[in-house]
């Protein structure tokens, strides 16, 4: 099985699990419109890279796929909330996401705000649910780690920096900091979550966080390269928009060749971080190569 | 000490605690604008009724005020997020809140969306933090209960019903259901949180949930009466807006006299629910009377 096939397999499992989660969660009570819009946002494809990372990281400690899936699904809910809110007219004002209309376009702005709020809340509800793990200490750890990754010192902070940066010239260090918060924090969490679920020791947890940090940077850099070399059809979303908006990217600051060289280094560093796990981590090493080389 | 003085005392303690929470949370890293806007939203007054209920409910089980305060503060963060998002132009489009400009007016819409997202996330971070309670099972229970109260089967669901209802004629039962979700769920959680913090048994927890349910209805009904008899200066926000928007309220559906009679019944029922606690619950009985009789 190639890595792409393995990723697709997990993406299918994740989509199936998320569908069931919404079926249970939305049974009966809710106004149909918000529930429909949650399905639109959550079940509209996506590579499910973050759930893959939760599952593959947890597997290092012998955790079965189905036992890591609830936490993986919670992370995908949280990631999807961030996309829905970032796409809003007051934020990045994007009409297209994963090749389909964004939530505020397909529905309306108020619904998109509520869908984001609901998915963010559902992420924490899922992590705190006894089905996610029998040990409440592990559930509380997952909630705390995800909240830190998602809050003002993580994703929301990165988005705020991004908004503040419009029309300004950032340095490469400033861009790195922004991206480490806006994108990197959830990648770090994905790998940390595997360690938490697996009851890993401090050293193993730190190794996975290091891997997740490098991987997050690699993912963002590959994204910037795609945006730069832009093919909207392949990417399934509007491309070359960063340059249009005057947003600084590492590709613009370093040049394409240096950016590509940096990407190579990040993939090597990510692999190096996993050395304590030996061959058990070959899937994760492969994931770093895949993320760096992706075309969509 | 009168009840108003007691409520003011807890409101001061809560404001002080929230200020410290933001100081620690926003130290260093963040773009100043979102942090400032979080302070504007969270520290701009407010009666702090929900934190009061957490603290007074926990006190029934011998929990010290300072030990209930982190959970009380988390609930106030969550309540404040809901105000910030509900005030947005795409939602209720309100310019005034607690006598001051709303966040999107004082700052901008993107900042208001992020402030809401950040406060929602901070609520869960706070509940999952070991400082909130040494027992992770209690922390996980608090997270789960708050997420259920805040999600599509609680507050977000109620707001969605509210949006769906604009321009429609709701029945009294439909209004009750909407309000039980939109406003009632957090009141219920406030009282349930006291029970969780206090390690209460099922029966005591159920009694507090019943009390919180009645209290939430009473609070909303008093709010509708205030809106109907409207004095913007006293209320510190725009009033008589519900009627203007064609939103159904129980006051419009039942008439003022029947609404006032119902309010009396709710206060009596709330007191009755607390009978298992005897005199220990006199503060909470007083709180129900206060909420029903408030002028702001």
Interface residues (C-beta under 8 A of the other chain):
Chain A: X25 X26 X29 X30 X31 X33 X34 X35 X38 X81 X85 X88 X90 X91 X108 X109 X110 X111 X113 X114 X116 X117 X118 X120 X121 X122 X124 X125 X127 X128 X129 X136 X137 X139 X140 X141 X143 X144 X147 X148 X150 X151 X152 X153 X156 X157 X159 X160 X161 X163 X164
Chain B: X25 X26 X29 X30 X31 X33 X34 X35 X38 X81 X85 X88 X90 X91 X108 X109 X110 X111 X113 X114 X116 X117 X118 X120 X121 X122 X124 X125 X127 X128 X129 X136 X137 X139 X140 X141 X143 X144 X147 X148 X150 X151 X152 X153 X156 X157 X159 X160 X161 X163 X164
